[in-house]
Amino acid sequence: MEYKSNNNVVYSCKYHVIWCPKYRRPVLVPEVAERLKQIIRSVADEYGAEVIELEVMPDHVHLLVEVDPQFGIHKLVRKLKGRSSRLLRD
């Protein structure tokens, strides 16, 4: 098992995150799914998270990510969903 550390803690926090579009509509077609994967990877890199696994289905997204516990998974998910929603709608 590999551990990471920052100034205060040593950690290995992996989270399995799943989210769905509104009403679970199948809007994540292959072109949108590829763009979504790029957005998720770029946001994760920006905030120092490591995407271990990423799978985009037509009606939901599976994400296995390792993130610093002091940053928090809730902040990362908020950034991922907010940025991907805004950029995909544009």
Secondary structure as the mmCIF struct_conf table of DSSP 4:
data_model
#
loop_
_struct_conf.conf_type_id
_struct_conf.id
_struct_conf.beg_label_comp_id
_struct_conf.beg_label_asym_id
_struct_conf.beg_label_seq_id
_struct_conf.end_label_comp_id
_struct_conf.end_label_asym_id
_struct_conf.end_label_seq_id
STRN STRN1 LYS A 4 SER A 5
BEND BEND1 ASN A 7 ASN A 8
STRN STRN2 VAL A 10 TYR A 11
STRN STRN3 LYS A 14 TRP A 19
HELX_RH_3T_P HELX_RH_3T_P1 LYS A 22 ARG A 24
HELX_RH_AL_P HELX_RH_AL_P1 PRO A 30 GLU A 46
TURN_TY1_P TURN_TY1_P1 TYR A 47 GLY A 48
STRN STRN4 GLU A 50 VAL A 56
BEND BEND2 PRO A 58 ASP A 59
STRN STRN5 VAL A 61 GLU A 66
TURN_TY1_P TURN_TY1_P2 PRO A 69 PHE A 71
HELX_RH_AL_P HELX_RH_AL_P2 ILE A 73 ARG A 89
#
